Amino acid sequence: MPHIAQSLHPLLCRLSVRASPDELARWSQSARFLGHATTADWVRTLLQDAVLSHHRGGMVSRELRQLRGELGRIGNNLNQLAHAAHLGDAVACSDTL
């Protein structure tokens, strides 16, 4: 999503980021999936969005860790229910909700 200010000024500066081949492949795939012509265009959009929203970046990883923990607990509960069902134990819906 090009901004007017970008189209008036040529992109003369370079920003480098070290990445593993796997990271670069995932980033490139994500960029294409999200409709960006290049990984650079996607990264430029992400950085511009962060500037406009005053987002510092740490919040997403904190939220993802919390969600991962919640999903782990849900998965654990599901495994316990499946185990009980395989043993032939009756599980009342009211006990699980």
Secondary structure, DSSP 8 states (H G I E B T S, - for coil): ---HHHHHS-----------HHHHHHHHHHHHHTT-SSHHHHHHHHHHHHHHHT--SHHHHHHHHHHHHHHHHHHHHHHHHHHHHHTT----HHHH-
